[in-house]
Amino acid sequence: MRRRIPRWLFGALSLLALAAAAIGVYVYIQLQPPSAKGGEAVIVKIPSGIGSAEVASILKEKGLIRNARVYRIYLEVKGVSDRLQAGTYRFAPGTSLEKITADLVAGNVYRDTIKVTIPEGFRVEQVAERLEQAGVASRERFIQAIQKGDFSSYSFVRQIPAERPLKYRLEGYLFPDTYEIQKDADETAIVAMMLERLSRELTPERLERLKKLGLSIHDWLTLASLVEREAMVEKERPVIAGVLWNRLKKGWPLQVDATIQYVYGKQKERLTHRDLKIDDPYNTYLYKGLPPGPVGSPGVSSLEAVLFPEEHQYFFYVTKKDGSNEHYFAKTYAEHQQNIALSKRHQEQRIGNR
């Protein structure tokens, strides 16, 4: 004979079932996003070294979860309470707990960045102005970081000749490229980013080539910066590099206009004889050899041109002034004078055709 369940036991079981259902509904509700989708995104900063309880409290304060205690239990059940990563996160209102937790575990931090392009040939002052215009740095603080920041972790920075009268310590070392910079990055971090980019160009093959040429990294950047500022046409970079190498080997002054422009800190449309006589260590008309340091940031093509210059007997060049941005090259001073005369005729013709 089947025994009947006592009424009191049936009632107790029913109450337990109802309680479990109520708890289940409560937990389910507490695990739902507290706000509907839409509205302004929420930025959350999770400091390093805090536990899941503190993380839950931060999310609760930001209005991203309903119940901090329930969320902690949720993390324990998922087995991820000790895997949450520090950082700055961005969540849209209504984001599910699954998505929030997945991002915290994966470390999918939010990067509020601005892309800034630094062109080849830019001087330190131009880089600083470009960054300030983009809203990611102060011109003054950036230049201060250039001059006084500690970047000794880079061996090539430690090797910069301290005895040379450099206008800016890291001129030529700020590698030209497009950078994705965080809005809250400080100026020292931005400089380090550019130095790090340069370090990627210092390959074992290039360093070996420098050793063979008897050229330091600093002088390599210096010579390449002259090529960068002088060459307007890609194919001429190795040719101009060859001219500069030829003059260095002869012990002749380089006579590079870009060094005079650097002294003035701006591009003068026309250099006068007085300009060419300005007493400054960067004046390659007045002083033989390389200037104290780079006059801008050289790009890859100019760096390569110095390492592998075109072999020829040219010692002179002058712009054609025919609109092509190309140069006439000459082996002798007499040929150079003829090229200058031809260049002037081109210029006069262009003026007459306006």
Residue pairs with C-beta under 8 A, 6 or more apart in sequence:
27 70
29 66
30 66
30 67
30 70
30 71
31 66
31 70
31 71
31 74
31 97
32 66
33 64
33 65
33 66
33 93
33 94
33 95
33 96
33 97
34 63
34 64
34 65
34 66
35 63
35 93
35 94
36 93
36 94
37 92
37 93
37 94
38 92
38 93
38 94
39 92
39 93
40 93
41 90
41 91
41 92
41 93
42 62
42 63
42 64
42 90
42 91
42 92
42 93
43 88
43 89
43 90
43 110
44 58
44 59
44 62
44 64
44 88
44 89
44 90
44 91
45 58
45 87
45 88
45 89
46 55
46 58
46 84
46 85
46 86
46 87
46 88
46 89
46 104
47 54
47 86
48 86
49 86
50 86
51 81
51 82
52 72
52 75
52 76
52 81
52 82
52 84
53 68
53 72
55 84
55 104
56 65
56 68
56 69
56 71
56 72
56 75
57 68
59 65
59 68
59 71
59 100
60 66
60 67
60 68
60 71
63 93
64 91
64 95
64 100
65 71
65 97
65 100
71 97
72 81
74 97
74 101
75 81
75 84
75 101
78 101
80 101
80 105
83 105
84 104
84 105
85 104
85 105
85 106
85 107
85 109
87 107
87 109
87 110
88 109
88 110
88 112
89 103
89 104
89 108
89 109
89 110
90 110
90 112
91 99
91 100
91 103
102 108
111 180
111 182
112 182
112 183
112 184
113 180
113 181
113 182
113 183
114 134
114 135
114 136
114 180
114 181
114 183
115 178
115 179
115 180
115 181
116 130
116 131
116 134
116 136
116 178
116 179
116 181
117 130
117 177
117 178
117 179
118 127
118 130
118 174
118 175
118 176
118 177
118 178
118 179
118 194
118 297
119 176
120 176
120 228
120 296
120 297
120 298
120 299
120 301
120 302
121 176
121 225
121 228
121 229
121 296
121 297
121 298
121 299
122 130
122 174
122 176
122 296
122 297
123 168
123 171
123 262
123 265
123 295
123 296
123 297
124 143
124 146
124 167
124 168
124 170
124 171
124 174
125 143
125 265
127 142
127 174
127 194
127 297
128 137
128 139
128 142
128 143
128 146
129 139
131 137
131 139
131 142
131 181
131 190
132 138
132 139
132 142
134 181
135 183
136 181
136 182
136 183
136 185
136 190
137 181
137 185
137 187
137 190
138 187
141 186
141 187
142 187
142 190
142 191
143 168
144 187
145 187
145 188
145 190
145 191
146 168
146 169
146 170
146 174
146 191
147 168
147 169
149 187
149 188
149 191
149 192
151 157
151 170
151 191
151 192
151 195
152 158
154 195
154 199
156 173
156 198
156 199
156 202
156 217
156 218
157 170
157 173
157 195
159 216
159 217
159 218
160 166
160 169
160 170
160 218
160 293
161 218
161 292
164 281
164 292
164 293
165 281
165 292
166 292
166 293
167 262
167 282
167 292
167 293
168 293
170 191
170 195
171 293
171 294
171 295
171 296
171 297
172 221
172 222
172 224
172 225
172 293
172 294
172 295
172 296
172 297
172 298
173 194
173 195
173 198
173 221
173 294
173 297
174 191
174 194
174 195
174 198
174 297
175 194
175 195
175 197
175 198
175 201
175 297
176 297
176 298
176 299
177 194
177 197
179 190
179 193
179 194
179 197
181 190
181 193
185 193
201 300
201 303
202 217
206 303
206 307
209 307
209 308
210 216
210 217
210 220
210 307
213 307
215 223
215 306
218 293
219 290
220 303
220 306
220 307
221 293
221 294
221 298
221 303
222 290
222 291
222 292
222 293
222 294
222 295
223 241
223 244
223 290
223 306
224 241
224 294
224 298
224 302
224 303
224 305
224 306
225 258
225 294
225 295
225 296
225 297
225 298
225 302
226 244
226 254
226 256
226 258
226 259
226 291
226 295
227 237
227 240
227 241
227 244
227 298
227 302
227 305
227 306
228 296
228 297
228 298
228 299
228 302
229 256
229 258
229 261
229 262
229 295
229 296
230 240
230 256
230 257
230 258
231 237
231 240
231 302
231 305
232 325
232 326
233 324
233 325
233 326
234 301
236 326
236 327
237 301
237 302
237 304
237 305
238 305
238 308
238 309
238 310
239 309
239 310
239 312
239 314
239 317
239 327
239 329
240 305
240 317
240 327
241 302
241 305
241 306
241 309
241 310
242 309
242 310
242 311
242 312
242 314
243 314
243 315
243 316
243 317
243 329
244 254
244 256
244 309
245 306
245 309
246 312
246 313
246 314
246 315
247 253
247 254
247 255
247 315
248 254
248 289
248 290
250 315
251 288
252 288
252 315
253 284
253 285
253 286
253 287
253 288
254 284
254 288
254 289
254 290
255 284
255 285
256 284
257 271
258 295
258 296
259 282
259 283
259 284
259 285
259 291
259 295
260 268
260 271
260 275
260 276
260 278
260 282
260 283
260 284
260 285
261 267
261 268
261 271
261 295
262 282
262 291
262 295
262 296
263 278
263 280
263 282
263 283
264 275
268 275
276 283
276 285
276 286
277 283
277 285
277 286
278 286
279 286
280 286
281 287
281 291
281 292
282 291
282 292
282 295
283 291
284 290
284 291
312 329
313 331
314 329
314 330
314 331
315 330
315 331
315 332
315 336
316 329
316 330
316 331
316 332
316 333
316 335
316 336
316 339
317 327
317 328
317 329
317 330
318 327
318 328
318 330
318 336
318 339
318 340
318 343
319 325
319 326
319 327
319 328
319 343
320 326
320 327
320 328
320 342
320 343
320 346
321 343
321 344
321 346
321 347
321 350
322 346
322 350
323 350
328 339
328 342
328 343
329 339
330 336
330 338
330 339
